[in-house]
Amino acid sequence: MSPRRLAVLLALCLSMSACNSTSVIENVSAPSRETTSSIVPSAPVPSAPVAASVAAEANAAPLALVDEERPVVQAAAYPRVQVHARKFSDAHPISFGKSQPQDLVVHGVDVSRWQGEIDWVKLRSQGANFAFIKATDGGDHLDPMFHKNWKAAAEAGIKRGAYHFFYWCRVASHQADWFIRNVPKEKGALPPVLDVEWNAFSNCKKRPSREVVLEKMQVFLTMLEKHYGQKPIIYTAPDFYRDNLKGAFTDYPFWLRAVAQHPEKVYPGRDWVFWQYSGTGLSKGVKGKIDLNVFHGSEREWHAWLAKATR
């Protein structure tokens, strides 16, 4: 090969390398009765040792975040799933005034071990078009029904996502790592959920400052978004929201608990995607009570949101 031709090839190779290399730096930067069904007074709390303080958070070994290219989903190509009409009943129905959850068309549920064995096919026929399934809490507890529920809900054709119950005495990065280890990264899954509440039944009695709460949440949310390629959903209850989340995380989707008044009254000015409107729902396919939820939009908007939010 001539020296001139060799020089041309070398220059071409170097230019291609420069174009294909990237450098990505990301900055990670009185008890309420409004509790999710994952909080049960008699439930065992995580047995993990109480971690500590903001110092422990700061001194924790950083978890390397690997940059992953997000898949591009074409809305027109997204397979539409039939929306089943709501057939749930309620042990303690509430009137929310002029805007009722029944006015919205896409209903769903959230579940944990406390619902026991679930007939997912029957539950879907009753109006469970989506389900948020308890996966983890703290840094070492896995809901014993998670993997069974995760698989069975998908087989029944229900759009499902997993949620993590945040434990305020554990390092945020450890909790995110625990969730990632246990929740599959699957095509078509709903975004992961961070459940943040004050838990009166926990052996962790810490209530960090708003500044610390937001820092911990941001670490957790950033790690999950990096891994799953989806913007996580934030679930919360009125007292926690009042203490910590007013005006915060405006670029994240919210799932709000409001079982006595409409979200517009409980969370004024906050946009929301999901509303948990009952903790006393009744349905064929599950024994006992179940949390009921609804999507904030029409059936067309539901399909559009799925096309954008799922992998």
C-alpha positions in Angstrom: 0.0 0.0 0.0 1.4 3.4 -1.0 2.3 5.9 1.8 -0.2 8.4 0.5 -3.1 5.9 0.5 -2.1 4.8 4.0 -2.2 8.4 5.3 -5.7 8.9 3.8 -7.0 5.8 5.5 -5.5 6.8 8.8 -7.1 10.3 8.6 -10.5 8.8 7.8 -10.3 6.3 10.7 -9.4 9.1 13.2 -12.3 11.3 12.0 -14.8 8.4 12.4 -13.5 7.7 16.0 -14.0 11.3 16.9 -17.5 11.4 15.6 -18.5 8.2 17.4 -17.1 9.0 20.9 -19.3 10.8 23.4 -18.8 12.0 26.9 -21.9 12.1 29.1 -21.8 13.7 32.6 -25.0 13.7 34.6 -25.4 15.6 37.9 -27.3 13.5 40.4 -27.9 16.3 41.7 -49.0 13.7 62.8 -49.2 10.4 60.7 -51.6 10.5 57.8 -54.5 8.1 57.3 -53.8 8.4 53.6 -51.6 5.3 53.3 -51.2 2.8 50.5 -52.2 -0.8 50.8 -48.6 -1.7 51.2 -48.7 -0.2 54.7 -50.4 -2.6 57.2 -50.1 -2.2 60.9 -49.3 -5.8 61.5 -46.9 -6.0 58.6 -43.2 -6.8 59.4 -40.9 -4.0 58.7 -37.6 -4.4 56.8 -35.0 -6.1 59.0 -32.1 -4.1 57.5 -29.9 -2.2 59.9 -30.8 1.5 60.2 -28.3 3.3 58.1 -27.8 6.7 59.1 -27.8 10.2 58.1 -26.9 12.5 55.2 -23.2 11.8 56.0 -23.8 8.1 55.3 -25.5 9.1 52.0 -22.6 11.3 51.1 -19.9 8.7 52.0 -21.6 5.8 50.3 -19.7 4.3 47.4 -21.0 5.8 44.2 -22.8 3.4 41.8 -21.4 3.8 38.3 -24.2 5.0 36.0 -23.9 3.6 32.5 -25.3 5.8 29.7 -27.9 3.9 27.7 -29.5 5.1 24.5 -33.3 5.3 24.9 -35.3 3.4 22.4 -37.5 5.6 20.1 -41.1 4.4 20.2 -43.4 5.4 17.4 -46.9 6.2 18.7 -48.5 5.1 15.5 -46.9 1.6 15.8 -47.9 1.1 19.4 -50.2 -1.9 19.8 -53.5 -0.8 21.3 -54.9 -2.9 24.1 -58.6 -3.1 24.8 -59.8 -0.9 27.6 -62.2 -2.7 29.9 -65.0 -0.7 31.6 -64.9 -0.2 35.4 -66.9 -2.8 37.3 -65.4 -2.3 40.7 -67.4 -1.6 43.8 -66.3 0.1 47.0 -66.8 -0.8 50.6 -66.8 2.9 51.6 -67.7 4.9 48.5 -67.0 8.7 48.5 -68.5 11.5 46.5 -65.8 13.7 45.1 -68.2 16.4 43.9 -68.6 17.5 40.3 -65.5 15.5 39.1 -65.8 11.8 40.0 -63.3 9.1 39.2 -66.0 7.3 37.3 -66.0 10.1 34.8 -62.6 8.9 33.6 -62.5 5.7 31.5 -59.1 4.0 32.2 -59.1 2.4 35.7 -56.6 0.2 37.4 -55.3 -1.2 40.7 -52.2 -1.4 42.9 -51.4 -4.5 44.8 -48.9 -6.1 47.2 -48.6 -9.3 49.2 -51.6 -8.3 51.2 -54.0 -9.1 48.3 -52.8 -12.7 48.4 -53.5 -14.9 45.4 -55.0 -12.9 42.6 -57.0 -14.1 39.6 -55.5 -11.6 37.1 -57.7 -12.5 34.2 -60.8 -12.0 36.2 -59.4 -8.8 37.7 -58.7 -7.4 34.2 -62.3 -8.2 33.1 -63.5 -6.1 36.1 -61.7 -3.0 34.8 -58.1 -3.4 35.8 -56.5 -1.9 32.7 -53.2 -1.3 34.6 -51.6 -2.4 37.8 -48.8 -1.1 40.0 -47.2 -4.0 41.8 -45.2 -3.7 45.0 -41.7 -4.9 44.4 -39.3 -3.7 47.0 -38.8 -1.5 50.1 -35.7 -0.3 51.8 -32.5 -1.9 50.7 -33.1 -5.6 51.3 -36.9 -6.4 51.3 -38.6 -8.0 48.3 -42.4 -8.4 48.3 -42.8 -12.2 48.3 -45.6 -12.0 45.7 -43.8 -9.7 43.3 -42.5 -12.0 40.7 -45.6 -14.1 40.6 -47.8 -11.0 40.3 -45.5 -9.4 37.7 -45.7 -12.5 35.4 -49.4 -13.2 35.9 -50.5 -9.6 35.3 -48.6 -9.5 32.0 -50.1 -12.9 30.9 -53.5 -11.5 31.6 -52.8 -8.5 29.3 -52.6 -5.9 32.0 -50.2 -3.0 31.6 -48.1 -3.2 34.8 -45.3 -1.4 36.5 -43.4 -1.9 39.8 -43.1 0.3 42.8 -40.5 0.8 45.6 -41.5 1.9 49.1 -38.8 4.3 50.2 -37.2 3.8 53.6 -35.8 7.0 55.2 -33.2 5.2 57.3 -31.4 3.7 54.2 -29.0 5.2 51.7 -30.9 6.2 48.5 -28.4 4.7 46.1 -28.5 1.3 47.9 -32.3 1.3 47.6 -32.2 2.1 43.9 -29.6 -0.6 43.4 -31.9 -3.1 45.2 -34.9 -2.2 43.1 -32.8 -2.5 39.9 -31.6 -6.0 41.0 -35.1 -7.3 41.5 -37.3 -5.6 38.9 -36.8 -6.8 35.3 -36.2 -4.3 32.5 -38.9 -5.4 30.1 -40.3 -4.0 26.9 -43.8 -2.6 27.4 -43.6 -2.1 31.2 -45.0 1.0 32.8 -42.4 3.4 34.3 -41.0 2.4 37.7 -42.6 4.2 40.7 -41.0 5.8 43.8 -43.5 5.6 46.7 -42.7 8.3 49.3 -44.7 8.6 52.4 -44.4 9.0 56.2 -45.0 5.6 57.6 -46.3 5.5 61.2 -45.8 1.7 61.3 -42.1 1.7 60.4 -39.3 1.1 62.9 -37.6 4.0 61.1 -38.9 7.1 62.9 -36.8 9.6 61.0 -38.4 12.5 59.2 -35.6 14.2 57.3 -35.7 17.8 56.4 -37.2 18.8 53.1 -33.8 19.4 51.6 -32.6 15.9 52.5 -35.8 14.3 51.3 -35.4 16.0 47.9 -31.8 15.0 47.6 -32.5 11.4 48.4 -35.4 11.2 46.0 -33.3 12.8 43.2 -30.5 10.2 43.7 -33.0 7.3 43.5 -35.0 8.8 40.5 -31.9 9.5 38.5 -30.5 6.0 38.9 -33.8 4.4 37.9 -34.2 6.6 34.9 -30.6 5.9 33.8 -31.2 2.1 34.1 -34.7 1.7 32.7 -34.7 4.6 30.2 -38.0 5.9 31.5 -38.9 8.9 33.7 -40.1 7.3 37.0 -43.4 8.1 38.5 -43.7 9.7 42.0 -46.4 8.4 44.3 -47.2 10.3 47.4 -49.8 11.1 50.1 -51.2 14.5 51.3 -49.1 15.0 54.5 -45.8 14.0 52.8 -46.6 16.2 49.8 -47.5 19.1 52.1 -44.2 18.8 54.0 -41.9 18.2 51.1 -43.1 18.2 47.5 -45.0 21.4 46.9 -43.4 23.0 43.8 -40.8 20.2 43.5 -40.1 17.7 40.7 -42.4 19.4 38.2 -40.9 17.5 35.3 -41.9 14.1 36.8 -45.3 12.4 36.5 -47.2 12.1 39.7 -49.5 9.5 41.1 -51.5 11.0 43.9 -53.5 9.5 46.8 -56.7 11.3 47.5 -59.4 9.2 49.0 -61.5 11.8 50.7 -61.4 14.8 48.3 -60.5 15.4 44.7 -56.8 15.9 43.9 -57.5 19.4 42.8 -58.4 20.3 46.4 -55.7 18.2 48.1 -52.9 19.0 45.7 -53.8 22.4 44.2 -51.8 23.3 41.2 -50.2 19.9 40.8 -50.5 18.1 37.5 -51.1 14.4 37.9 -51.2 11.3 35.7 -52.7 8.7 38.1 -55.2 9.2 41.0 -55.5 6.6 43.8 -59.1 7.3 44.8 -59.9 4.4 47.1 -58.3 2.1 49.5 -61.4 0.1 50.0 -62.2 -1.2 46.6 -63.9 -4.6 46.0 -63.5 -6.7 42.8 -63.9 -10.2 41.5 -60.5 -11.8 41.2 -59.2 -10.7 44.6 -60.2 -11.4 48.1 -60.6 -8.5 50.5 -60.0 -4.8 49.7 -57.9 -3.4 46.9 -56.6 0.1 46.0 -58.4 1.6 43.0 -56.8 4.1 40.6 -57.6 6.0 37.5 -55.7 7.5 34.6 -56.1 11.3 34.0 -57.3 11.3 30.5 -59.4 9.8 27.7 -58.9 6.4 26.1 -57.1 8.1 23.2 -54.8 10.0 25.7 -54.1 6.7 27.5 -52.8 5.1 24.4 -50.8 8.1 23.5 -49.3 8.2 27.0 -48.4 4.5 26.8 -46.7 5.0 23.5 -44.5 7.7 25.0 -43.9 6.4 28.5 -43.4 2.6 28.0 -40.3 1.0 26.5 
